[in-house]
Amino acid sequence: MPQNSKNGYGADAIKVVSGLEHVRLRPAMYIGDTGERGMHHLLWEILDNAVDEAMAGYAKNITVILHPDNSATVIDDGRGIPVDIHPKVGKPTVEVVFTVLGAGGKFEKKAYKYSGGLHGVGASVVNALSEWLIVEVYRDGKIYRQEYRRGKPVTPLEVVGKTKKTGTKVTFKPDPEIFGNKKFKFDIVDRRVRELAYLNPGVRFRLIDERLKKEVEYKFDKGIEELVRHLAEIKEPLFNKVIRLQGEKDNVLVDIAFQYVRDYRELIESFVNNIKTVDGGTHVSGFRSGLTKAVNRVVDSLKLTKELKESFTGEDLREGLVAVVSVKVPNPQFEGQTKGKLGNPEVKRITESVVYEYLVNFFDKHRDILRAIVEKAIEAALARKAAQKAKDLIRRKSPLEDTTLPGKLADCSEKDPSKCELFLVEGDSAGGSAKQGRDRRTQAILPLRGKIINVEKVRLDKVLSNEEIKAITAALGCGIGDAINLKNLRYHKVIIMTDADTDGSHIRTLLLTFFFRFMKPLIENGHIYIALPPLYRVRKGKKDFYIKDDEELEKFLKEEVIYKNGKLHLANGKTLTGEELLFFLNRLEELGEAYRSLKVKISNEELLNAVIKLCLKIEKMGDRNYIKSQLEVLKQALGESFSFEISKEEDKDLYKIAAVDKDTYDVYEINSDLVDSVAYEVLCKEAKNIKFPLNFEVGGKTTEITHFGEIKEKIMAAAKGTLEIQRYKGLGEMNPEQLWETTMNPKTRRLMRVTIEDAAEADEIFSILMGENVEPRKRFIAKYAKEVRNLDI
């Protein structure tokens, strides 16, 4: 194999640290947790490796594909992982990267100056926590390929073809033994891919979801300047210009863009080596202090009175600030494994210096922008002082002095806040049922009768004049804004309980936005919850079951109907029941997803089923005789329903088949994109083992299943037919006993703790829907209108 270490990315750039022994035993040590976040972290690790190639200047295109079986692929056009024999281990370097913990160019600075992967453990940890992983390397004119299963190689590194391109392709499937049935979520992956596109100007990112038939592409030539415009687009700008500054000192690269909007909050997104630092750190502190010092230095030129000049603080100066702070640091020090906060003290000094030097010069030349910022800061200072007076007034009042509480709040008798719960209940009818159904010892009820203020367009002093907000604030007793003292919090669980309809969702969003903006410590300390009343009541025999949502209903049907009473009769005469049936059904559902992704390409089921049975081989698609022989088999299967034509694919030395439906004249292509897809490969493999029709029997009735695409729909419909199912529309439909049993009883209820991410998302949606900027609202409605299901009118 080629020895190519002289280019700076060869075997000698990879340093081995230790083995993989404990990764599968203690995965949380390496990826944070084994939930949804941890599973997505696997994808981020492989994606980070591709981005490192882009940051080093070698890759210009990165593609992420989400497959129907919950596997994922990341492709880059960088140099390709080295394939030469590693000098210390005696194995191909690519195998070392994927099988030895800590083997990565990130530990040795020869390969990458700046890198974002998780402490250099990325690729091997992903491999260890995957059911299977396949890596293809395009390098030195050849295609190299190796397969692994749960971290161990199952094939040697082998040459499988020739190529003119360079790069790496990694496909892996998170192991269900570790992550259960969790699935990659398009929105989460889309957010990260778009973020990376902003942070790596000029690099083209593609995201393809074969399950949802969605494809997006991002390329931002102006980088974080465009991200600032995106973050600020739902607000009215104070001035049109986005201020952009860049600098480098002591090998630390600083890239900052910011703008001001007519809003009352500060929004700073920060990154270190492409990793989002949700808790900020020294780079953010440096930006803030540099901005404040620069304004104070130049503000004398505005000839403000001494009183006005001294009236505003650094915090007032940042009201309405929208900024992105991105730094590249050779040896970043993070607080915690999850990289939430940058700790390098020298980065604060460097960032502050770069910001100060640039802005002093900028503000000196752009006095109009400086004046707009300072006038807004003075306005913020006046509002802050007015809000302080309102807060002092609330703090001085004892609960006995507040006459609005007795008629509204049904308090509990327990005095220990850690045992007390406050339910914020929508409307009088549900509030009445809640008061009757509650545990009076520990549960307090506050019905929300009036309109909750739209906090989008008002400062704290106006918020505090709203009757509903005053009632909530007085009931909680801990203060508001920067005066919050959690020691005075009267209830350690604050539970938002609203209907699942449009009005309930609106009120819930209003409350979440209020807590996010004015009582954030309650969210940060885990005191805010959302009640999850059941969507369904299911009667099985004489017993009622309350079901949270469609996903739980599906689980119930599997466990209570299919597992206990279902029978699946296979074409070979065998009958599956119990555990064997459920295991088989879960596999069939994955195949159903694969089938639906292929149906986007070939919507005619008769043709698609025949093409799956054909099992075309991608490596033979360039052989015309092979294509002709397979076409004859296809004609025999389909009879006279279709006419066919063989032709060459554009830009490829491969053949494709065009099939024309003689009844509808629809044209379908059987080409390399279809044959080379993961979905087709999986279905071909299983088509040899699973013969149709299948017959599912439950409740004395039998349902015939004729192909992969109708498995789940028909089996679930048959299972539902054995039960009495009621769908609830609101809390008001429940009597006090039902409300207690389903939504308030600590032993049986469902609560969702609100995280900062949940509240931030609610805040963003609310800004779009309630803000003054019309265009983002139009785009939001157009995007989601078609996705509405089960609309209650």
N, C-alpha and C positions, 0 to 999 in steps of 0.2 A: 504494500500500500504506500501511497506517496508520503514523503517526509516533508511537511510544509510548515515548519515552526518559525521560519524566518519572517513571516508576514505579521508577527505579533499576535496571532491567534492560532496557535498550533498546540501540540501536546504539552510543551513545556510551559504554556500559560495557564495550565490547569493544575491546581494544587489539591492533594487529597488530605482531608482532615480526619474523618472517622467513618465507621460503618452505619448500616441502616437498621440495626437490631431492634430498636425500641419504637420505631415510627408507627408500625401497625398496632403495637400494644398501647401506646400513649400518643395518639395522633394530635390531641389538643395541645400538646407541648410545641408542636410545629406549625399548626395552622389555626390556633385559637380555640376552635370548637369543632364538633362533628355535625353541626346543624347546617342550615342553608348558607350562612356566611362562610363557614369553613369549606364547604364544597365549592363555592364560587372562588375561594382563595386558591384552589388548585388551578383554576383557569387563569387567575391573575398571575400566578408564578410563571406559567408557560408564556403568557402574553408579555410579561416583563422581560423575558429573555429575548423575545423578538424586538421589543422596543429598545433594549440595550444595543442591538445591532443598528437600529435607526439612529440612536443618540451618538453612536460612534461613527456615523456617517456612511454606513454600508448598506442599509436597507431603506427602500422608498415605498414599499407596498406591504401591508400586513392584512391578512384576512382571517376572520374568526367565523367558524361554522358550527351551529348547534344542530345536532342530528336527532332523529326521532327516538333513538334508543338511549337518549341522555348522554351520549358521548359527544365530545367536542374536538374540533380541529383548529390549530393555529398554524398559519403558513406565513413565512417571511421570505423576502428575496435578498437576504444578507449573504454572508460568506459561506454559511453552512457550518454546523458543528464539526470540529476536526475529527477525522476518521483514522488518522495514523495511530500507531501503537504507542500507548502511554509509556514513557521511559521507566517509571517506578512500579507500575502495576502489571505491565506486560499484556494489556488488553487494549482493544480499540478505544480511543479517547471518548467517543460518543457513548460507548457502553459504560465507561467510568462515570461520565456525567450523569447518567440515568440510574446508576446502581450504587454509587458510593456517596454517603452523606457528606455534604460540604465540598464536593468536587465541582468547582465552577470557576470561570474566569473572574468572578467577583472577588474571590479571596486573594488573587494575585493581580496586581494592578497592570500587568502586561497587556491584558485583553481589553479592559474597560477602565477609563478614568473615573467615570460616574456610573453607578449602577443602582437599580431599584429593587431587585429581587429580595426575598425574605432572608436576610442574613446569609445569602449564598447557599441555602439548603434546597432551593426550589425544585429543580427537575427530578432529583432522586426521591424527594418526598412525594411529589405528584405520582411518580411511578409506583412507589410503595403503597399508596392509598388508592390505586386504580385497579379495577378488575382486570383490565388489559390496557396496554399502551403500545402504539406503533410509531416509530420514528423513521422518517425518510430524510436523507441528506442529499442535496444536489451540489456536488463539488467535484472539481477536476474532470468535468465532462461526463461524470457517471452519476447514477442514482443508487445510493446505498440504503438498505432497509434492515431494520431489526425489530422483532416483536418481543414483548415482555408480558408476563402474567403475575399480577400482585408483586411487582418489583423484581422478579427474576427473569432473565432472558430465556425465551423458549426457542429462539432461532439464533444462529450466529449472525454477525453483521455480514450481509452479502450484497453483491452488485446485482441489481435487477434490471438495469437498462442504461441507456445513454441519454444525455441531456446537454443542452447549451446553457441552461440557466443555473443559477446558484441559489442556495437558501436552505431552509429547514421546514419540514412539515411534521407536526406532532399531533396524533389523534389518541385520545384516552377516554376511558369511561370510569367515572368515580365508582368505587366499589360499594354495591348495595349492602354488603356485610357491615360497612362502617357508616354509610350515610343513609341507609334505609331507602325509601322511595322518593327522596327529595329530587327535584328537577331544576335544571338551569332555568332562570327566569330572564326572558328577553329584555325587560326594562332595566334590570340590574346590570346586565352585560352591556346593553346599549349605552347606559350612563357612563360606564367606565371607558368604553371604547371612544365615545365622543370626547370625554375628558382628556384621554391620551392624545387624540387628534389635535386638540387645542394646545397641548403642551409640547407637541412635536411638529412645528410648522413645516408644511411641505410634504409630510408623509401621508400617503393615502391609506385610510383604514376602511375595510369592508366588513360588515357583519351580516351573515346569512343565517336565518332561522328556518330550517327545513320543516319544522313542525307547524309553524304559523304561516309559512310561505311569505316571509318578510325579508326584505333586503334593504340595507341602508349603507350609504357611503359618506365618509367625512374626509375633508382635506381643507385645512385652514392655513393659508399662506401667511396671515398676520398673527397667528398663534393666540396668545392670551389676550391680546387686544380685542379679538373677536369674542373670546369668552366673557370679557367684561360687558361687551354690548349685549351678549345673550342673557347674562344675569340681570342686566339693568333694563331689558326691553319692556318689561311689564310696568316700569315706573316712568315718570316724566323726568327727563334730564334737566339738571340745573344749567348745564352748558353742553354743547354737542361734542366737544373734543374729548377723546379718551387720552389721558396722559400716560405716556409709555416711557419707561426708563430702563436702561440695561447697563451693567458694569461688571468688572471682574477685579477682585483683589485677593491675593494669597491663594490662588487656585479655586476660589469660590465665585461661581457665576450667579449674578443677581438679575432677575427679569421681573419687572413689576409693571402692571397696568392698572389704572384706576379712573373713576369718574364719580361725579356726584349726582344724586337724584333727589327729587322732592319727596323725601320719605323721612321717617323718624328713627330709623335704625341703621346700624353699621353692618355691612356684609363683606366679610373677607374670606376668600377661599385661598388656602395655602398648600404648597407642594414642596417636597424635597426629593430630587431625583425621580420625578414623576409620581411619587407616592403621596397621596393626599394626607395632610396632617390635620385631622379633624379638631385637635385641641391646640392648634397653632404651635407656638414655640418661639425660639430666639429670633428667627427670621421675621416673624410677625411683630414682635416687640421692637425690633430694629426699625421696621417700616413705620410703625406708629410714632416712635420718638423722633425719627428723622423728619417726618411730615410736620409734627408739632414744632420742632426747632426751626425748620425752614420758614414756616408761616410767621412765627414770632420774630424771626430775624428781619423779614421783609415788611411786616405789617406796619412799621413806623411810617412807611411811604404813603400810607392811606390817610394819614393825618386824623386818626380817630381820637376822641376824647379819652383821657386817662381812665375814666369810669367804664367806657365801652371796651377799651383795650384789655382791661383786667377782669372783665365780666365773664369771659368764656374760658373753659378748661380744654384740655386735650380731648376729653370725652365729648364735649359739645362740638369740637372741631370735626369729629368723625361722624356726626349725625348725617345720614344720607350718603355716606361713603360706600361705594361698591368697588372692591379691589381684588386683584389676583396677585399673590406673591409666590413666585416660583424661584427656588434656588437649586443650584447643583453643587453638592458638597462631596469632596473625595472620601472623607471618613465620617459620615453622619452618625451622631449618637442620639438614639431615640429613647424616650421614656416608655418602657414596656415593649413587649414582643410585637404588638400590633402597630407600632410606628405612629402613635397618635400625636406625639409632641416632640419637636426637635429640641435637643438639649445643648448643642455646641455653643459655648459662651462667645467664641470668636465670631460666630455668624451674626450675632446681634450688632457687634461693633462694625463689621464690614457692611452689613445691610444699611445700618443707620448712616454710615459715611457716604455710601453710594447715593442714597435717597436725598440726604441733606445737600450734597454738592450739586446734584442735578436740579433740585427744586428751587434752591435759592436763585439760581440763574434763570430758571423757567418763570417763576413768579415775578421776577424783576422785569421780564419782557412781556408778561401777560397779566397786567394789573387788573383787567376786567374779570378774569377768572379768579384771581386772588380775592377781589372785592366780593364776588358772589359767594365764595366759600366762607369768608369772614362774616358777612351779613347773616348767612344761614346759622353760623355758630352762635352769634349774638342772640338770634331768635331762639335757638335751642336753649341757651342759658336762661332766658326769661321764662320759657316754658318749664324748665327744670325747677326753677325757684317756685313757680306757681304750683307745680305738682307736689313739691316738698311741703308747702303749706297745707294742701289737701290731705296728704299722708299724715301730717302731724295731727290734723283734726280727727282723722279716723283713729289714730293711735291713742288719743286722749280719751275717746269715748269708751266707756265700759259697755259690755253687752246689755246691761240693764237699762242704760240710757238710750239705746237704739230701739225706737218704737216700731221700726219696720220688721224686726225679726219675729216677735211672738206669733203674729198671724201667718207667717210664711214658713218658718222653719219648725219642723217637728223634730225636736232634739232627742238625743238618747240620754240615758241615765248614767252610763259609765263615764268616769272622769279620767281614766288612763287613755291618752290619745292613741297609743299603739294598738288599742283594742277597738277603737272607734272608726266608723265608716260614715262618710257623707255621700248620699246619692243625689246627684243633680238630675232631676226628672223633668222631662218635657211635658208641659200641660197639666191641667187639673185632673183629668180622668185617670191617667196613669199614676199621677201623684197620689190620688185618693186610694187606688188599689195598693200602691207601694206603702202608704201609711198604715193601711189595714193589715197588709201581709208581712210587714217587717218584724225583726227582732228589736223591740223597743229598748232593750238594754244597751245594745251596741250600734244600732243603725239609725242614723238621722236622715230625714228627707227634706230636700229643699226644692219645691216645685218652681219651675221657671215659667211664669205666666206671661210676663211682658216681653218686649223685643230686646234682644241682646244687641249691644252697640256694635256697629261695624268698625272694628279697631283699625281698619286699613287706612283711614284718612284722618285720624285724630291722635293727639298726644295724650300722655297720661292724665293731665289735669282734666281733660274732657271725658276720658274713660271713667274717671272716678265720680262723675256726676250722673252716670247711668244707674237707675234703680236696681236692675238685676245684678250688675257688677258690684254695686255697694253691698247688696245682700250677701253675695258669694264671699267678698272680701271680709265682711264683718263676721260671717259664720266661720270662716277658716281661722281668723284671728292672728295671722302671722305677718300682716303687712303686705306691701306690694312694691314692685319696682326694686330699686337698690336698697330699700329699707326692710326687705324681707328678713325675718328671723324665724327659722324653722323650729326653734325651741318653743315658740308660742303656737305652733300649728295644733289645732284642736282635734283633727282627724288625720290619721296616717294613711287612710285610703280615701281618695276622692274619686267617686265612680260616676262617670257620665252615662246616663241611661236614657237612650232615645230610641224612637222607632227606626226600622230599617228602610223607611221610605225617603222621599226627596227632602221633605221638611225636617225629618229627624237627622238626616245627613248634614243638612245646612246648619242646624243648631250645634251639632257635634263639631263641625269644622270651625264655627264661630268660637266655641269654647276652647278648642285646642289651640287656635290662633291666639286667643287672649292669654292662655296660660304660657304659651311659647314666648310671647312678646313681653309680658309683664310679670309672670310668676315662674320663670324658667327653672329656678332651683327645685320646685315641686316635681317637675318632670325629671330633672337630673338625678334626684334622690329617689325616684321610683314611687312617688305618691299618687300619680294620676293614672286612672284605669278607665277602660271602656267596657261596659257590660255587653255581653254577647248573648242576647236573648235568642232562643231557638227559632230557626226558620220553619221547621217541620214538627208536627206531632204525628208519630207513627204508631198505629195500633196493630199489635200482633197478638191474636187471640183476645184475651181480656186485659192485656197489659199495655200501657202507654209508654212510649219512648220519645224523648225530646231530642231533636237533631239540630245541630248548630247550622250546618250549611250543606251544599250539594256534595262536597268532598266527603263529609262525615256520613251523609246518606249513602253514598256509594260503599263506604267501609262497612256500614251497618248491613246493607244488602248482602255483601260478601260473607260477613261473619254469621249473621242470623238466618239468612235464607239459603244462599248458595252453598256455604260450608255444611250447614246442618241438613238441608233437604234436597240440594241440587244433584243432578246426575248428568254427565256429559258422555254421550255415546259416540265413540270414534268410528271412523270408516272401517277400521280393521276388526271391529266387533268388541273391542275393549271398552269398559265403562269406568269413568273416573268419578270419585266422590271425595268429600272431605279435604284434607290437606293436599292430596295429590291433585284434586280438581283446582283448588285455589292457586297452587304453584303453576299449574299449566295455564290457568286463566291469566295470571299476571304476565306470563311470557307472551301469550296471545295478544294482550293489550299493547305491548311494545311493538309487536308485529303489525298491529292495526294502525299505530301511529306511523310506522314506516310506509304502510300501504297508502295512507292518506297523503303523505308527502309525494309519493310517486303519482298519485291521481291528479296532482296539479299539472304534471307533464302529459299524462295520458288519462283523460277523464272517462273514456269508454271502458267500463269494467270488463267486458268480454275480451277486448284486446289486451288490456293490462294483465288480466289473469293468465292469458296465453303467453305473454312476453315473460312473465315471472317463471312459468313452467319451463320456458326455453333455456333460462340460465345462461345468457350470453357471457362470453369471457372478454374482458376489456383488452387483454393482450392479443386477441385474435381479430379485433375489429379492423385491422389493416389488411386482412386476408379476404379478398373478394370471393374466393371459392368457399371459404367458411361461411361468409354472410349468405351466399346463395343456398348452401345446404340447410342453414338454419331457417331461411325464408320458406323453403319447401315444407319443413315441419310446421311452421306457423300457418301456412295455407291449409294444410290438412286439418289443423285444429279449428280453424275459423270458417272453413267452407268458402262460400261465395260472398260473404258479407263485406269483404274489403278488397281493394286493389292495391298493389304494392309497386314501389320503385326504389332501386338502389342507386345511391349517388355518393360522391365524395363530400366530406365535411370541409367547410372553409378553413383555411390555415392549418389543417391537420391532415396527416397522411393516413386517414381512417375513413371507413365507410359508414353510412347511415341508411336506415330504411324509412321511407315515407309510406304511411298506411292511410288510405282514403276510405272513409265509411261511405258505401254506395247509397245508403238511404239519406244521410244528412249532408254528405259531401264535406264533412269535417276531416281535416288533415292532422295526423299525429306523427311525430318524429321519434324513432327509436335510434338514439345516437349515443355517443360516448359519455356525455354528461349524465344520462340516465344510467347507463351500464356501469359507470365508474362510481356511482353514488353508494354511500354506506347502506342506505335503505334497500337498494336493489340487491346488494351483496347478501344482506341479512335475510331477505325474503327468499332469495334463490336457495340459500342453504336450508332454510326451514321447509320450503315447498317440497323438498324430497322426503321429509319426515312426516309432514302433516297433510293428510288427504281429506278433501271435502267430498260430500257434505258432512258436517257435524250435527248432532241432534242434542239439544239441551232440554232436559226434563225437570220441571218443578211444579208443585201444586197440581199434579194430575194432567198438566198440559205439556206438549212437546213443541219446541221451536227449531226449525231447520236453519242452519247457517251454511252459506254456500261459498264465502270467500273471507279473507282476512279483514276486509274493510268493514264488515257488519257484525263482527264478533261482540264487541262491547255493547253496542246499542241494543242488539237483540237480547242478549243475556240479561242486561239490567232491566229492560222493559218487562221481560218475563218474570223477574224477581219482584219488581214493583207490583205486578198484577196479583200477587198473593197477599198484599197488605192493604190496609186502609191508611192513606196518607193525606194529612191536612197541611196546607201551607199558610203560615201566619203572615199577616200584613202589618200588625202593630201591637204594641204593648196593651193598648186599650181592649183588645179582643180577649185578654186573659183575666180571669177573676183573681182576687187576692191570693188564694191558695196556689193557683198555677204560677203566678208571678213569683211567689216565694220559692216554690219548688224549682223553677227553671232558671231564675235570674238573680235571686237574692240569697238563697240558702248557701252558705259557704261550703257545705259538703257536696253540693250538686251543681252549682252555678259555673259559668265560664266567664272569666275576666281576662282582658288583654291589657298588660301594662304598657303604657305609652312611652316610647323612647324619643330621644331628641330627633332621630331621623323621621319618625312618624309625624311629629309635630312640625318639623321643618317642611315636610311635603305638604301638609295641610296648609301651612302658611303660604307656600308658593302657589298652590291651587287657588287659595282665597285671593291672593294678590292679582292673579290672572282674571278671576271671575268678578271681583268687586272693584278692581282698580280703575283708573281713569283712562288707561290706554286700551283702545278698542281692538287693534289688530291682533294682539296675542289672544284675546278672548275669542275672536272669530276662528283663529286657527285651532284653539283648544276644542271648541264645540264641533268644528268640522272633523277633527281627528277622532273624537270619541263618540260622536252621535251614532255611528253605525255599530258600535260595540255594545250598545245598551240592550240588556236582556231583562225579562221579568219586570217590565216597567209597571209600577202601580199608579193608576190614574183614578 
